[in-house]
Amino acid sequence: MTHRDHRYSLVKPMVEAGKIEVFSDIFKFIPKTRVANDLGKKVDRFNELMTNVEEFILKDLFLIAKFCELDEETMLRLVMKQYRDTKSRLVNP
């Protein structure tokens, strides 16, 4: 990634303001296709990972965190919240 997309810089203030509460909220501010391309992933694969966040590898999550200027713990918290929300919907439809 030679030039960082300016929309990545929107993420950290939105996390701090509570406007981004789960991992998928990030993509209200920056397109999934941009992030997928920056990770070197095919968009279809990235969409699969978004549906099943537990299948992401930490390296990719930490890269996304770096793009967004977030620390790893914050990224993991966003992913875990999304995972728990998704899991509870599956258990309690």
HUHUUR-V759746 format. One line per field, one symbol per residue. phi: phi as a letter, one per 30 degrees, with the letter a starting at -180 (. if undefined). Layout:
phi: ???
//
This chain:
phi: .dbddddedddedddddidccbeddeddcbdedddedddicdeedddddddbddddceedddddedechcddddddddddddeddddddddbd
//
